[in-house]
Amino acid sequence: MKKTQTPQEVEHTSENPQKGSLKRNRIQVQFDIEYGGTPGTNPKGKSDTVPDLNLTVRQLLQNHTRGEGSEVKVSEPIYFDQEIPTITDITDVEEYKEQLKDRLDQVNQFIVADKEKADQIKAEQKAAQNKKIQTKKDLQRGQQMRLDDEADRLDAEK
């Protein structure tokens, strides 16, 4: 029986006609072959998973398209219906350019109006919040004044 040799022994023996062939045939890889993995984590406490309460991808998609039981916020798209004309000469290009400028002005006015409306809503919400805070402070002041009056009355009785 012939003894097997390690790669280092094979490389340095005179019996091997292709000396150093092991070094030329080595392949580099981007991962560590000897990596044993990580131990991971073990969840602690009671699981919140409820048995038989799962949905398939098809059911999730159907619910989403129907708008049922979804907390996904979908923004309403804004469509501007604009007809694209058939251009035959340079005057058509100029007319179309003017139409586009007018449309751009309309869109900019729409954006400004929308921003003003959003700012107005924010201001109203802030005013309502400030009013709640002021009411709370007034209630606390009123309670404190009643307590002070009660303390003064008790002191006067003594």
N, C-alpha and C positions, 0 to 999 in steps of 0.2 A: 504494500500500500504506500502511495506517495503522499508525502506531507504537503498540506496546502500552505502557501506562503502569503504573508500579508502584502499589501501593495508596496510598502517600503522595501521589503525583501525582494520582491519581483523586480522592482526598479533598479536595484543595485546588484543583481546577480549577473554574472557573465553569460548564463544560459539564455537569457532573454535577448533575442536579436533586435527587438524594438525598444532600446533603452530609452526611458523617459516617455514612453507612449501613454502612460496613464495620466501624466500631467497635461498632455495635449488633448486628450479626449474628455477631460472633465467639463461638465456643464455648469454654468452659473445659474442659480435660480434666485428669485426675488423674495423667497420666504425661507424660513429656518426649518430644515427637514426634521430636526430633532425637537421642535417645539411641542411641548406636551399639553398645551391648552391652559386655561385658567380655571380655577375651581368654581367661579361664579358665585351667585348669592342665593341663599335660601330664604324664601319669603317667611316673614314672621306674622303671627296673628291669624285671624279668621279670614278666609277668602270671601270676597264680595260676589263671586261668580254664582249665578243662579242656574241650576241645571235646566236643560231644554228651553233656554231662553235665548236662542241664537237665530240669526237671520242669514239667509244666503245672499250672495252678491246680487242676484237677480231681484230678490225682495227689497234689498237696500236701494237699488236703482229705481225700482217701481215706486217705492215710497218717496224717494227724492223727486222724481218727475211729477208725482201727484201732489207734492207739498205736504205730505203726511208725516207727522212725528219727526220733523227734521229741525235742527237748530242751526242749519247752515244759512248764513245770510247771503242772499243773492241780490246783487244790485240790479236795478232796472236800467237797461241800456237806453241810450238816447239815439234815436234815428232821425236824421235829417233827410227828408225826401228831396233829392236834387236830381233833376233830369240832366243827363249829359247830352248836349246838342251835337248835331252833325255839322262839322266845320268844313266849309267849302273854300273860303278865302280868308285873307288877313282881317277883313272887317268883322267876320264872325268871331275871330279870335279876340279882337278888341271888345266886342259886345259881351262875349262870355267872360272876359276878364272883369268887366264892370259888374256883371251879375254876381260874380264870385266875391268881389269887394263888398257889394251890398249885403250879400249873405254873411260874409265875415263880420260886418258891422252888427248885423242882427244877432249873430251867435255871441259876440262880445257883450252886447247889451243884455242878452239872456243870462250870461255868466255873471255879470255885475249884479243884475237883479236877484239872481239866486244867492249870491254871496251876501247881499244886503238882507235878504229874507232870513238866511241862516244866522247872521249877526243879530238880527232882531229877536229871533227865537232864543238865542243864547242870552241876550240881555234880559228877556222876560224870565227865563229860568233863573238867572242870577238874582234878579229882583225878588222873585218868589222865595228863593233860598235865603236871601238877606232878610226878607220879611219874617220867615220862620225863625231865623236866628234872633231877630229883634223881639219877636213875640216871646220866645223862650227866655230871653234876658229880662223882659218886662215881668213875666210871671215869677221869675226868681227874685226880682227886686220887690215885687208885691208881697211875696211870701216873707221875705226878709223884713219888710216894713211891718207886716202883721205881727211877726215874732217880736220886733222891737216894741211895737205898741203894747203887746201883751206883757212884755217884760216891764215896761214903764207902768202899766196899770197895776201889776203885782207889787212893784216897788212903792207905788202910791198907797196901796192898801196897808202896807206894813207901817 
